Amino acid sequence: MTAMPVTPERPGLRERKKLKTRAAIRKATYRLVAEQGYEATTIEQIAAAAEVSPSTVVRYFPAKEDILLTDDQDELMLARLRARPAGEEPLESLRTVVLDAVTAALAREPEETRLRARLVVETPAVRARLTETTAETGRLLSAAVAERTGRSPDDLEVRVFTAAVLGALREATVYWAEHGGDDADLVPLLDRTVDALKTGLTLRSPGPARP
C-alpha cells in the first residue's frame, strides 16, 4: 500500500488573513532578532515592523519565544502521519514526516531555520519553550501513532515512543546548531538519529583510530 498525498484544504478569507498576519509577525521578528539580538527585540518593535498593534502580536503569540518556534506545521504533520501506509513501522512513518517537514523548512526559510536553532542553543528561554512545544507536538502526533498501532492515545508506550523520537530529533537539531548549522548537514543528521533509535540506542566503543 502506498501513501496517499495530503493536499491541505484552502483556508477561507478570514483564515488567510490570520495566516498572513502571523507570517508578517514572524518575518519581522526574525529580521529584528538577526539585526539586534533576541533580548534587545521587544514586542513593541515587532508590532511596529509588522504594522500591527502590540496586542495583536500577543493575541497571536502569547510569548515572544512562540513567534520563533510556532510554524503552523503540527496539523499538517498530523495529517501526513495519518496518510502514511498502514503497514509501515511507526518509527519509519515519523522519520518520513518529520524529515520532510525539516527539508521543506530549509528550502523555504533557510536563514530563519539556522537562526532559530542558534537561539535554542544560546537563549535559555527559547530552549525551555522548545521543550514545551516539542511535548505539545508529541501529544498531538501520539494520536496518530495510537491509531496506527491500535492503542489508546494515552497509552504509556505510545507517549514514551513519540516523546523519545521527537526529543531525540530536537537534541540532534541542537547538536547541528552547536557544530555550525550547515543546511546540507541537518537532514542526514536527523536520519542518523532515527537509525540510532532503531538499533536500540546501543553504544559501542569506536575502537582504536586507524593509522
Disulfide bonds with the S-S distance in Angstrom:
none
